[in-house]
Amino acid sequence: MEIKHICCIGAGYVGGPTMAVLAQKCPHLRITIVDANPEKIQAWNSDDLQNLPVFEPGLADIIQKVRGKNLFFSTDIDKSIQEADTLFISVNTPTKTYGKGKGMAADLKFVELCVRKIAEVSKDRKIVIEKSTIPVKTASLIKTILEQSDSKVEFHVLSNPEFLAEGTAVENLVNPDRVLIGGESMEAIEALSKVYENWIPKEKIITTNLWSSELSKLVANAFLAQRVSSINAISELCEATGANIAEVAKAVGSDSRIGPKFLNASVGFGGSCFQKDLLNLVYIARSYNLDAVADYWEQVLIINNHQKKRFADQIVKKLYNTLADKKIGVLGWAFKKDTNDTRESPAIYVSHDLLNEQAVLQIFDPKVKKQRIYEDLESLTDKDYDLNTQVQVFQDPYEALHEVHAIAVLTEWEEFKELDWEKIYKNMRKPAFIFDGRRLLTDKNLQDLGFKYYVIGGE
């Protein structure tokens, strides 16, 4: 069994970067990324490489080199499936918003639609690879649908979860900590392993059974989210006692058993994976009546939500318990720097709370478009505000911060450090407040300029 022609179903944050790097490292492979959204495919095929659907450092350069050579983007899903010998399922698996498991379980409707399409149009043997983040045992669903199809085609199902951090996805793909392949067919596992061996040492390729591979992805994100919530819980204690969270984190992270990563206190974690995967893990544990396990992991989410809420409450408190008609400058909307992804961004929820206090928000993010910001806020429930009169989005940070009463730093974009803070102070209402939710500006001596500076975890 040899992989020669890959079709990736889903042209999003996983499919786009993953297949681009595969195409770069494996020029002998033909790779087609398909999606039912024609606007997304058109954007991937556009000459405007600065406005690809996914922003990742280094991605545009790779796309420019491989697109049209051995990497192609198409809406012809049926043909692309039929021509490929290997299929990656990289579609969205959001948290369910309806029915059983609402608000916790993963919604697998897009995965199921993909599998049914594969079963319908396939004419010869396929390796079918789960790339999306999915609940453990999803492979059983996939195999059942494929095996009971009328096509009588031979299918081999593998699990190959992604372990990408947005903002560093290209580097994660080029030099991964590990590649995980789970499956029952050793022939199919070996075929996929040989693809990765084109640039990844074989000792970094871990093979497991299907269920271990599926569960490992959820557990990895749960452990990372747990570290974020743990340090954020201690940040509140630091503020209450006069300790400094950066000093505590350095002391704790110097322990070789713990290590320094994911110990940066902040306004909370966001992104497409952490919350979704934690909710999924909690739901799976409860479905097996493992309530103590579920309660443990649910607490990680509770702390994360608490951190966002208390940050917004701090702004209200310091601005004399009223934000009515006060202008608040919001720096950053993406859930982290070096990405245009806003899913579950803390900025959304902090802004929601500020708007409900009748604040007027003036927002700037270097990569997130105005339409995305309005859509994020419009999607929330419990709205007691008017987006048309209370929200403005700017393309220039100095315009966004002009005559504001306070600034909330909600994404750790490096360029925010280089702003002319003296100029910003002169153009703000006085007293001028900065609320640093990312501990981004701690070395700027902003108090010397006249700012009232408040930072997560104490100074």
DRENDO-1510 file (C-alpha; in Angstrom, 1 decimal, always signed):
<recs>
REC; n; res; u; v; w
REC; 1; MET; +0.0; +0.0; +0.0 .
REC; 2; GLU; +1.5; +3.3; -1.1 .
REC; 3; ILE; +0.1; +6.8; -0.8 .
REC; 4; LYS; +0.4; +8.9; -3.9 .
REC; 5; HIS; -2.7; +11.1; -4.1 .
REC; 6; ILE; -4.2; +12.7; -1.1 .
REC; 7; CYS; -7.6; +14.5; -0.8 .
REC; 8; CYS; -8.2; +16.6; +2.3 .
REC; 9; ILE; -11.8; +17.4; +3.0 .
REC; 10; GLY; -12.0; +20.7; +4.8 .
REC; 11; ALA; -10.0; +23.8; +4.0 .
REC; 12; GLY; -9.8; +25.4; +7.4 .
REC; 13; TYR; -7.3; +25.9; +10.2 .
REC; 14; VAL; -6.2; +22.3; +10.1 .
REC; 15; GLY; -6.5; +21.2; +6.5 .
REC; 16; GLY; -4.9; +24.3; +4.9 .
REC; 17; PRO; -1.6; +24.5; +6.8 .
REC; 18; THR; -1.2; +20.7; +7.2 .
REC; 19; MET; -1.6; +20.0; +3.5 .
REC; 20; ALA; +0.6; +22.9; +2.5 .
REC; 21; VAL; +3.5; +21.6; +4.6 .
REC; 22; LEU; +2.8; +18.0; +3.3 .
REC; 23; ALA; +3.0; +19.3; -0.3 .
REC; 24; GLN; +6.2; +21.2; +0.4 .
REC; 25; LYS; +7.9; +18.2; +2.1 .
REC; 26; CYS; +6.5; +15.6; -0.3 .
REC; 27; PRO; +6.7; +17.0; -3.9 .
REC; 28; HIS; +6.1; +13.6; -5.3 .
REC; 29; LEU; +2.5; +13.6; -3.8 .
REC; 30; ARG; -0.5; +15.2; -5.4 .
REC; 31; ILE; -2.6; +16.9; -2.8 .
REC; 32; THR; -6.1; +18.3; -3.3 .
REC; 33; ILE; -8.0; +20.3; -0.6 .
REC; 34; VAL; -11.7; +20.4; -1.1 .
REC; 35; ASP; -14.4; +22.3; +0.6 .
REC; 36; ALA; -18.1; +22.9; +0.1 .
REC; 37; ASN; -17.6; +26.7; +0.6 .
REC; 38; PRO; -16.8; +28.2; -2.8 .
REC; 39; GLU; -15.7; +31.5; -1.2 .
REC; 40; LYS; -13.2; +29.8; +1.0 .
REC; 41; ILE; -11.7; +27.9; -2.0 .
REC; 42; GLN; -11.6; +31.0; -4.1 .
REC; 43; ALA; -9.7; +32.8; -1.3 .
REC; 44; TRP; -7.2; +30.0; -1.1 .
REC; 45; ASN; -6.7; +30.3; -4.9 .
REC; 46; SER; -6.4; +34.1; -4.8 .
REC; 47; ASP; -3.3; +35.9; -5.8 .
REC; 48; ASP; -3.7; +38.0; -2.6 .
REC; 49; LEU; -1.6; +35.9; -0.4 .
REC; 50; GLN; -1.9; +38.3; +2.5 .
REC; 51; ASN; -5.6; +37.6; +2.9 .
REC; 52; LEU; -5.7; +33.8; +2.8 .
REC; 53; PRO; -8.5; +32.3; +4.9 .
REC; 54; VAL; -5.9; +31.3; +7.5 .
REC; 55; PHE; -3.2; +33.5; +8.7 .
REC; 56; GLU; -0.1; +31.7; +10.0 .
REC; 57; PRO; +3.5; +33.0; +9.9 .
REC; 58; GLY; +5.2; +31.4; +6.9 .
REC; 59; LEU; +2.1; +29.8; +5.4 .
REC; 60; ALA; +1.7; +32.3; +2.5 .
REC; 61; ASP; +5.3; +31.6; +1.4 .
REC; 62; ILE; +4.7; +27.9; +1.3 .
REC; 63; ILE; +1.3; +28.3; -0.5 .
REC; 64; GLN; +3.0; +30.4; -3.2 .
REC; 65; LYS; +5.6; +27.7; -3.8 .
REC; 66; VAL; +3.4; +24.6; -4.0 .
REC; 67; ARG; +0.0; +25.8; -5.2 .
REC; 68; GLY; -0.7; +24.7; -8.7 .
REC; 69; LYS; +2.3; +22.3; -8.6 .
REC; 70; ASN; +1.3; +19.5; -6.3 .
REC; 71; LEU; -1.2; +21.4; -4.1 .
REC; 72; PHE; -4.7; +22.2; -5.4 .
REC; 73; PHE; -7.8; +23.7; -4.0 .
REC; 74; SER; -11.2; +22.6; -5.4 .
REC; 75; THR; -14.9; +22.5; -4.8 .
REC; 76; ASP; -15.3; +19.3; -6.9 .
REC; 77; ILE; -15.5; +17.0; -3.9 .
REC; 78; ASP; -16.8; +13.9; -5.7 .
REC; 79; LYS; -14.0; +13.8; -8.3 .
REC; 80; SER; -11.3; +14.6; -5.8 .
REC; 81; ILE; -12.4; +11.7; -3.5 .
REC; 82; GLN; -12.6; +9.3; -6.4 .
REC; 83; GLU; -9.1; +10.2; -7.7 .
REC; 84; ALA; -7.3; +10.0; -4.3 .
REC; 85; ASP; -6.0; +6.9; -2.6 .
REC; 86; THR; -5.9; +8.6; +0.8 .
REC; 87; LEU; -8.5; +10.9; +2.4 .
REC; 88; PHE; -8.0; +13.2; +5.3 .
REC; 89; ILE; -11.2; +14.3; +7.2 .
REC; 90; SER; -10.4; +17.8; +8.4 .
REC; 91; VAL; -13.9; +19.3; +8.9 .
REC; 92; ASN; -15.2; +21.3; +11.9 .
REC; 93; THR; -16.4; +19.4; +15.0 .
REC; 94; PRO; -18.0; +22.2; +17.0 .
REC; 95; THR; -19.7; +21.7; +20.4 .
REC; 96; LYS; -23.4; +20.7; +19.9 .
REC; 97; THR; -25.9; +23.5; +20.2 .
REC; 98; TYR; -29.0; +21.2; +20.2 .
REC; 99; GLY; -30.4; +17.9; +21.4 .
REC; 100; LYS; -28.6; +15.4; +23.6 .
REC; 101; GLY; -25.2; +16.6; +24.8 .
REC; 102; LYS; -26.1; +20.3; +23.9 .
REC; 103; GLY; -23.3; +22.6; +25.1 .
REC; 104; MET; -20.8; +19.8; +25.8 .
REC; 105; ALA; -20.7; +16.9; +23.2 .
REC; 106; ALA; -18.9; +17.3; +19.9 .
REC; 107; ASP; -21.2; +17.7; +16.9 .
REC; 108; LEU; -20.2; +15.1; +14.4 .
REC; 109; LYS; -22.7; +15.9; +11.7 .
REC; 110; PHE; -19.9; +17.2; +9.3 .
REC; 111; VAL; -17.8; +14.2; +9.9 .
REC; 112; GLU; -20.7; +11.9; +9.2 .
REC; 113; LEU; -21.6; +13.8; +6.0 .
REC; 114; CYS; -18.0; +13.4; +4.8 .
REC; 115; VAL; -18.0; +9.6; +5.6 .
REC; 116; ARG; -21.3; +9.1; +3.8 .
REC; 117; LYS; -19.9; +11.0; +0.8 .
REC; 118; ILE; -16.8; +8.9; +0.8 .
REC; 119; ALA; -18.9; +5.7; +0.9 .
REC; 120; GLU; -21.1; +7.0; -1.9 .
REC; 121; VAL; -18.5; +8.0; -4.5 .
REC; 122; SER; -15.5; +5.8; -3.8 .
REC; 123; LYS; -14.7; +3.2; -6.5 .
REC; 124; ASP; -11.4; +1.7; -5.2 .
REC; 125; ARG; -9.5; +1.1; -2.0 .
REC; 126; LYS; -9.0; +4.1; +0.3 .
REC; 127; ILE; -7.2; +5.0; +3.5 .
REC; 128; VAL; -9.5; +7.2; +5.5 .
REC; 129; ILE; -7.8; +9.4; +8.1 .
REC; 130; GLU; -9.4; +11.2; +11.0 .
REC; 131; LYS; -7.6; +14.6; +11.3 .
REC; 132; SER; -10.4; +16.5; +13.0 .
REC; 133; THR; -10.6; +16.5; +16.8 .
REC; 134; ILE; -13.2; +13.9; +17.6 .
REC; 135; PRO; -14.5; +11.9; +20.6 .
REC; 136; VAL; -12.9; +8.6; +21.4 .
REC; 137; LYS; -14.7; +5.7; +19.5 .
REC; 138; THR; -15.7; +7.9; +16.5 .
REC; 139; ALA; -13.7; +5.5; +14.3 .
REC; 140; SER; -16.4; +2.9; +15.1 .
REC; 141; LEU; -19.0; +5.2; +13.5 .
REC; 142; ILE; -16.8; +5.8; +10.5 .
REC; 143; LYS; -16.1; +2.1; +10.0 .
REC; 144; THR; -19.7; +1.1; +10.4 .
REC; 145; ILE; -20.9; +3.6; +7.7 .
REC; 146; LEU; -18.1; +2.6; +5.3 .
REC; 147; GLU; -18.5; -1.2; +5.8 .
REC; 148; GLN; -22.2; -1.1; +5.4 .
REC; 149; SER; -22.1; +1.0; +2.2 .
REC; 150; ASP; -23.2; -0.6; -1.1 .
REC; 151; SER; -19.8; +0.2; -2.8 .
REC; 152; LYS; -18.0; -2.9; -1.4 .
REC; 153; VAL; -14.8; -0.9; -1.5 .
REC; 154; GLU; -12.0; -1.8; +0.9 .
REC; 155; PHE; -11.5; +1.0; +3.5 .
REC; 156; HIS; -8.7; +1.4; +6.1 .
REC; 157; VAL; -9.5; +3.8; +8.9 .
REC; 158; LEU; -6.7; +5.6; +10.7 .
REC; 159; SER; -6.6; +8.3; +13.4 .
REC; 160; ASN; -3.9; +10.9; +12.9 .
REC; 161; PRO; -4.8; +13.9; +15.2 .
REC; 162; GLU; -3.2; +17.3; +14.8 .
REC; 163; PHE; -1.2; +18.9; +17.6 .
REC; 164; LEU; -0.9; +22.4; +16.2 .
REC; 165; ALA; -0.7; +25.6; +18.2 .
REC; 166; GLU; -2.2; +28.5; +16.1 .
REC; 167; GLY; +0.4; +31.1; +15.5 .
REC; 168; THR; +3.2; +28.5; +15.3 .
REC; 169; ALA; +1.3; +25.9; +13.1 .
REC; 170; VAL; +3.9; +25.8; +10.3 .
REC; 171; GLU; +6.8; +25.3; +12.8 .
REC; 172; ASN; +4.7; +22.6; +14.6 .
REC; 173; LEU; +4.2; +20.8; +11.3 .
REC; 174; VAL; +7.8; +21.2; +10.1 .
REC; 175; ASN; +9.4; +20.1; +13.4 .
REC; 176; PRO; +6.7; +18.3; +15.5 .
REC; 177; ASP; +7.2; +16.9; +19.0 .
REC; 178; ARG; +5.6; +13.7; +17.7 .
REC; 179; VAL; +3.3; +12.4; +15.0 .
REC; 180; LEU; +0.6; +10.0; +16.3 .
REC; 181; ILE; -1.0; +7.3; +14.1 .
REC; 182; GLY; -3.6; +5.0; +15.4 .
REC; 183; GLY; -5.2; +2.1; +13.5 .
REC; 184; GLU; -5.9; -1.5; +13.1 .
REC; 185; SER; -4.3; -2.1; +9.6 .
REC; 186; MET; -0.5; -2.2; +10.0 .
REC; 187; GLU; -0.2; -1.9; +6.2 .
REC; 188; ALA; -2.1; +1.4; +6.2 .
REC; 189; ILE; -0.2; +2.7; +9.3 .
REC; 190; GLU; +3.1; +2.0; +7.6 .
REC; 191; ALA; +1.9; +3.7; +4.4 .
REC; 192; LEU; +1.1; +7.0; +6.3 .
REC; 193; SER; +4.2; +6.7; +8.4 .
REC; 194; LYS; +6.4; +6.6; +5.2 .
REC; 195; VAL; +4.8; +9.9; +4.1 .
REC; 196; TYR; +5.8; +11.6; +7.4 .
REC; 197; GLU; +9.3; +10.0; +7.3 .
REC; 198; ASN; +10.1; +12.2; +4.3 .
REC; 199; TRP; +11.1; +14.9; +6.9 .
REC; 200; ILE; +10.3; +13.5; +10.4 .
REC; 201; PRO; +12.6; +11.0; +12.2 .
REC; 202; LYS; +10.9; +7.7; +12.6 .
REC; 203; GLU; +11.4; +7.7; +16.3 .
REC; 204; LYS; +9.1; +10.7; +16.5 .
REC; 205; ILE; +6.3; +8.7; +14.9 .
REC; 206; ILE; +4.1; +7.0; +17.6 .
REC; 207; THR; +1.7; +4.2; +16.6 .
REC; 208; THR; -1.2; +3.1; +18.8 .
REC; 209; ASN; -4.6; +1.6; +18.6 .
REC; 210; LEU; -7.4; +3.7; +17.3 .
REC; 211; TRP; -8.9; +4.6; +20.7 .
REC; 212; SER; -5.6; +5.6; +22.3 .
REC; 213; SER; -4.9; +8.0; +19.3 .
REC; 214; GLU; -8.4; +9.6; +19.5 .
REC; 215; LEU; -8.3; +10.1; +23.2 .
REC; 216; SER; -4.7; +11.4; +23.3 .
REC; 217; LYS; -5.7; +14.5; +21.4 .
REC; 218; LEU; -8.4; +15.4; +23.9 .
REC; 219; VAL; -6.1; +14.6; +26.8 .
REC; 220; ALA; -3.2; +16.7; +25.4 .
REC; 221; ASN; -5.5; +19.8; +25.2 .
REC; 222; ALA; -7.0; +19.1; +28.6 .
REC; 223; PHE; -3.6; +19.1; +30.2 .
REC; 224; LEU; -2.5; +22.3; +28.5 .
REC; 225; ALA; -5.8; +24.1; +29.5 .
REC; 226; GLN; -5.4; +22.8; +33.0 .
REC; 227; ARG; -2.0; +24.5; +33.3 .
REC; 228; VAL; -3.4; +27.8; +32.0 .
REC; 229; SER; -6.3; +27.7; +34.5 .
REC; 230; SER; -3.9; +26.7; +37.3 .
REC; 231; ILE; -1.7; +29.7; +36.9 .
REC; 232; ASN; -4.7; +32.0; +36.4 .
REC; 233; ALA; -6.1; +30.8; +39.7 .
REC; 234; ILE; -2.9; +31.6; +41.4 .
REC; 235; SER; -2.8; +35.0; +39.6 .
REC; 236; GLU; -5.9; +36.1; +41.6 .
REC; 237; LEU; -4.2; +35.0; +44.8 .
REC; 238; CYS; -1.1; +37.0; +43.9 .
REC; 239; GLU; -3.3; +40.1; +43.4 .
REC; 240; ALA; -4.9; +39.6; +46.8 .
REC; 241; THR; -1.6; +39.0; +48.7 .
REC; 242; GLY; +0.9; +41.3; +46.9 .
REC; 243; ALA; +2.8; +38.5; +45.3 .
REC; 244; ASN; +3.9; +38.8; +41.6 .
REC; 245; ILE; +2.6; +36.0; +39.3 .
REC; 246; ALA; +5.6; +36.3; +37.0 .
REC; 247; GLU; +8.0; +35.7; +39.9 .
REC; 248; VAL; +5.9; +32.8; +41.2 .
REC; 249; ALA; +5.7; +31.3; +37.7 .
REC; 250; LYS; +9.4; +31.6; +37.2 .
REC; 251; ALA; +10.1; +29.9; +40.6 .
REC; 252; VAL; +7.6; +27.1; +39.9 .
REC; 253; GLY; +8.6; +26.6; +36.2 .
REC; 254; SER; +12.3; +26.3; +37.2 .
REC; 255; ASP; +11.4; +22.9; +38.7 .
REC; 256; SER; +12.4; +20.4; +36.0 .
REC; 257; ARG; +9.4; +18.2; +37.0 .
REC; 258; ILE; +7.0; +21.1; +36.0 .
REC; 259; GLY; +8.8; +23.2; +33.4 .
REC; 260; PRO; +8.1; +26.8; +32.3 .
REC; 261; LYS; +5.6; +26.3; +29.4 .
REC; 262; PHE; +2.0; +27.4; +29.7 .
REC; 263; LEU; +2.6; +29.3; +32.9 .
REC; 264; ASN; +1.9; +32.8; +31.6 .
REC; 265; ALA; -1.1; +34.3; +33.5 .
REC; 266; SER; -3.6; +36.0; +31.2 .
REC; 267; VAL; -7.3; +36.9; +30.8 .
REC; 268; GLY; -8.0; +33.3; +29.9 .
REC; 269; PHE; -7.6; +30.8; +27.1 .
REC; 270; GLY; -9.6; +30.7; +23.9 .
REC; 271; GLY; -9.3; +29.1; +20.5 .
REC; 272; SER; -11.1; +26.3; +18.7 .
REC; 273; CYS; -9.7; +23.4; +20.8 .
REC; 274; PHE; -9.3; +23.9; +24.5 .
REC; 275; GLN; -12.9; +24.6; +25.6 .
REC; 276; LYS; -14.4; +22.3; +23.0 .
REC; 277; ASP; -12.1; +19.4; +23.9 .
REC; 278; LEU; -12.6; +19.9; +27.6 .
REC; 279; LEU; -16.3; +20.0; +27.2 .
REC; 280; ASN; -16.1; +16.8; +25.1 .
REC; 281; LEU; -13.9; +15.1; +27.7 .
REC; 282; VAL; -16.3; +16.0; +30.5 .
REC; 283; TYR; -19.3; +14.7; +28.4 .
REC; 284; ILE; -17.5; +11.4; +27.6 .
REC; 285; ALA; -16.6; +10.9; +31.3 .
REC; 286; ARG; -20.2; +11.6; +32.4 .
REC; 287; SER; -21.5; +9.2; +29.7 .
REC; 288; TYR; -19.5; +6.4; +31.4 .
REC; 289; ASN; -20.8; +7.6; +34.8 .
REC; 290; LEU; -17.3; +8.8; +35.8 .
REC; 291; ASP; -18.7; +11.9; +37.6 .
REC; 292; ALA; -15.6; +12.5; +39.7 .
REC; 293; VAL; -13.4; +12.6; +36.6 .
REC; 294; ALA; -15.9; +14.9; +34.8 .
REC; 295; ASP; -16.1; +17.3; +37.8 .
REC; 296; TYR; -12.3; +17.5; +37.9 .
REC; 297; TRP; -12.0; +18.6; +34.3 .
REC; 298; GLU; -15.0; +20.8; +34.4 .
REC; 299; GLN; -13.3; +22.9; +37.1 .
REC; 300; VAL; -10.7; +23.9; +34.5 .
REC; 301; LEU; -13.4; +25.5; +32.5 .
REC; 302; ILE; -15.0; +27.2; +35.5 .
REC; 303; ILE; -11.7; +28.9; +36.4 .
REC; 304; ASN; -11.2; +30.0; +32.8 .
REC; 305; ASN; -14.7; +31.6; +32.7 .
REC; 306; HIS; -14.1; +33.2; +36.1 .
REC; 307; GLN; -10.9; +34.8; +34.9 .
REC; 308; LYS; -12.6; +36.5; +32.0 .
REC; 309; LYS; -15.5; +37.7; +34.2 .
REC; 310; ARG; -13.3; +39.1; +36.9 .
REC; 311; PHE; -11.1; +41.0; +34.4 .
REC; 312; ALA; -14.2; +42.7; +33.1 .
REC; 313; ASP; -15.5; +43.3; +36.7 .
REC; 314; GLN; -12.1; +44.9; +37.5 .
REC; 315; ILE; -12.5; +47.4; +34.7 .
REC; 316; VAL; -16.0; +48.4; +36.0 .
REC; 317; LYS; -14.7; +48.7; +39.6 .
REC; 318; LYS; -11.7; +50.8; +38.8 .
REC; 319; LEU; -13.8; +53.1; +36.6 .
REC; 320; TYR; -15.9; +54.1; +39.5 .
REC; 321; ASN; -18.5; +51.4; +39.1 .
REC; 322; THR; -20.0; +52.8; +35.9 .
REC; 323; LEU; -19.1; +52.5; +32.3 .
REC; 324; ALA; -22.2; +54.1; +30.8 .
REC; 325; ASP; -21.1; +56.1; +27.7 .
REC; 326; LYS; -17.4; +55.7; +28.6 .
REC; 327; LYS; -15.1; +54.8; +25.7 .
REC; 328; ILE; -12.9; +51.7; +26.2 .
REC; 329; GLY; -10.2; +51.0; +23.7 .
REC; 330; VAL; -9.8; +47.2; +23.0 .
REC; 331; LEU; -6.4; +46.1; +21.8 .
REC; 332; GLY; -6.6; +42.7; +20.2 .
REC; 333; TRP; -9.5; +40.4; +19.2 .
REC; 334; ALA; -7.8; +37.2; +18.1 .
REC; 335; PHE; -7.6; +34.6; +20.8 .
REC; 336; LYS; -3.8; +34.8; +20.6 .
REC; 337; LYS; -1.1; +36.6; +18.6 .
REC; 338; ASP; +0.0; +35.5; +15.1 .
REC; 339; THR; -3.4; +34.2; +14.1 .
REC; 340; ASN; -6.7; +35.6; +12.8 .
REC; 341; ASP; -8.7; +33.0; +14.6 .
REC; 342; THR; -11.2; +34.5; +17.1 .
REC; 343; ARG; -13.0; +31.3; +18.2 .
REC; 344; GLU; -13.7; +31.5; +21.9 .
REC; 345; SER; -11.4; +34.5; +22.2 .
REC; 346; PRO; -11.5; +36.1; +25.7 .
REC; 347; ALA; -11.9; +39.4; +24.0 .
REC; 348; ILE; -15.4; +38.5; +22.9 .
REC; 349; TYR; -16.6; +37.7; +26.4 .
REC; 350; VAL; -14.9; +40.6; +28.1 .
REC; 351; SER; -16.3; +42.9; +25.5 .
REC; 352; HIS; -19.8; +41.4; +25.9 .
REC; 353; ASP; -19.7; +42.2; +29.7 .
REC; 354; LEU; -18.4; +45.7; +29.1 .
REC; 355; LEU; -21.1; +46.4; +26.5 .
REC; 356; ASN; -23.8; +45.2; +28.9 .
REC; 357; GLU; -22.4; +47.9; +31.2 .
REC; 358; GLN; -23.2; +50.4; +28.4 .
REC; 359; ALA; -19.6; +51.1; +27.5 .
REC; 360; VAL; -18.6; +52.2; +24.0 .
REC; 361; LEU; -15.9; +50.0; +22.6 .
REC; 362; GLN; -13.2; +51.2; +20.1 .
REC; 363; ILE; -11.5; +48.0; +18.8 .
REC; 364; PHE; -8.3; +47.3; +16.9 .
REC; 365; ASP; -6.7; +44.0; +15.9 .
REC; 366; PRO; -4.0; +43.9; +13.2 .
REC; 367; LYS; -5.4; +40.7; +11.5 .
REC; 368; VAL; -9.1; +40.3; +12.4 .
REC; 369; LYS; -11.6; +41.9; +10.0 .
REC; 370; LYS; -14.4; +44.2; +11.1 .
REC; 371; GLN; -17.1; +41.8; +9.9 .
REC; 372; ARG; -15.7; +39.0; +12.0 .
REC; 373; ILE; -15.7; +41.1; +15.2 .
REC; 374; TYR; -19.4; +42.1; +14.7 .
REC; 375; GLU; -20.3; +38.5; +13.9 .
REC; 376; ASP; -18.6; +37.3; +17.1 .
REC; 377; LEU; -20.6; +39.8; +19.3 .
REC; 378; GLU; -23.8; +39.2; +17.4 .
REC; 379; SER; -23.6; +35.5; +18.1 .
REC; 380; LEU; -23.7; +35.9; +21.9 .
REC; 381; THR; -26.9; +35.6; +23.9 .
REC; 382; ASP; -27.9; +37.8; +26.9 .
REC; 383; LYS; -27.2; +40.9; +24.9 .
REC; 384; ASP; -28.3; +44.2; +26.4 .
REC; 385; TYR; -26.5; +46.5; +24.0 .
REC; 386; ASP; -26.7; +48.1; +20.5 .
REC; 387; LEU; -23.7; +47.1; +18.3 .
REC; 388; ASN; -24.4; +50.0; +15.9 .
REC; 389; THR; -23.9; +52.7; +18.5 .
REC; 390; GLN; -21.6; +51.0; +21.0 .
REC; 391; VAL; -19.0; +49.4; +18.8 .
REC; 392; GLN; -16.5; +50.9; +16.4 .
REC; 393; VAL; -13.7; +48.9; +14.7 .
REC; 394; PHE; -10.6; +50.8; +13.5 .
REC; 395; GLN; -7.7; +50.0; +11.2 .
REC; 396; ASP; -5.3; +52.2; +13.1 .
REC; 397; PRO; -4.5; +51.7; +16.8 .
REC; 398; TYR; -4.0; +55.4; +17.6 .
REC; 399; GLU; -7.5; +56.1; +16.2 .
REC; 400; ALA; -9.0; +53.3; +18.2 .
REC; 401; LEU; -7.4; +54.7; +21.4 .
REC; 402; HIS; -8.2; +58.4; +20.8 .
REC; 403; GLU; -10.1; +60.0; +23.7 .
REC; 404; VAL; -10.8; +56.7; +25.4 .
REC; 405; HIS; -11.2; +56.5; +29.2 .
REC; 406; ALA; -9.4; +53.1; +29.5 .
REC; 407; ILE; -7.6; +50.5; +27.4 .
REC; 408; ALA; -8.0; +46.7; +27.7 .
REC; 409; VAL; -5.1; +44.7; +26.2 .
REC; 410; LEU; -6.7; +41.4; +25.3 .
REC; 411; THR; -4.3; +39.8; +22.7 .
REC; 412; GLU; -0.5; +39.7; +23.1 .
REC; 413; TRP; +0.4; +41.1; +19.7 .
REC; 414; GLU; +4.1; +42.1; +19.8 .
REC; 415; GLU; +3.4; +45.3; +17.9 .
REC; 416; PHE; +1.4; +46.7; +20.8 .
REC; 417; LYS; +4.7; +46.9; +22.8 .
REC; 418; GLU; +6.1; +49.3; +20.2 .
REC; 419; LEU; +3.2; +51.8; +20.2 .
REC; 420; ASP; +4.0; +55.4; +21.2 .
REC; 421; TRP; +2.5; +55.2; +24.7 .
REC; 422; GLU; +3.3; +58.8; +25.5 .
REC; 423; LYS; +1.3; +59.9; +22.5 .
REC; 424; ILE; -1.6; +57.6; +23.4 .
REC; 425; TYR; -1.6; +59.0; +27.0 .
REC; 426; LYS; -1.8; +62.6; +25.8 .
REC; 427; ASN; -4.9; +61.8; +23.6 .
REC; 428; MET; -6.8; +59.9; +26.3 .
REC; 429; ARG; -9.4; +61.0; +28.9 .
REC; 430; LYS; -7.9; +61.5; +32.3 .
REC; 431; PRO; -7.3; +59.6; +34.6 .
REC; 432; ALA; -6.1; +57.2; +31.9 .
REC; 433; PHE; -6.4; +53.5; +32.7 .
REC; 434; ILE; -4.7; +50.5; +31.2 .
REC; 435; PHE; -5.9; +47.0; +32.0 .
REC; 436; ASP; -3.3; +44.5; +30.8 .
REC; 437; GLY; -4.9; +41.1; +30.4 .
REC; 438; ARG; -1.8; +39.6; +28.8 .
REC; 439; ARG; +1.0; +41.0; +31.0 .
REC; 440; LEU; +2.3; +42.4; +27.8 .
REC; 441; LEU; +3.4; +45.9; +28.9 .
REC; 442; THR; +4.9; +45.2; +32.3 .
REC; 443; ASP; +8.3; +46.6; +31.2 .
REC; 444; LYS; +7.0; +49.9; +29.8 .
REC; 445; ASN; +7.0; +51.9; +33.0 .
REC; 446; LEU; +3.5; +53.2; +32.1 .
REC; 447; GLN; +3.0; +54.7; +35.5 .
REC; 448; ASP; +5.8; +57.1; +34.9 .
REC; 449; LEU; +3.9; +58.4; +31.9 .
REC; 450; GLY; +0.8; +59.0; +34.1 .
REC; 451; PHE; -1.2; +55.9; +33.4 .
REC; 452; LYS; -3.1; +54.0; +36.1 .
REC; 453; TYR; -1.8; +50.6; +35.1 .
REC; 454; TYR; -3.5; +47.3; +36.3 .
REC; 455; VAL; -2.2; +43.9; +35.2 .
REC; 456; ILE; -3.3; +40.3; +35.7 .
REC; 457; GLY; -1.4; +38.7; +38.5 .
REC; 458; GLY; +0.0; +41.9; +40.2 .
REC; 459; GLU; +3.0; +44.0; +39.4 .
</recs>
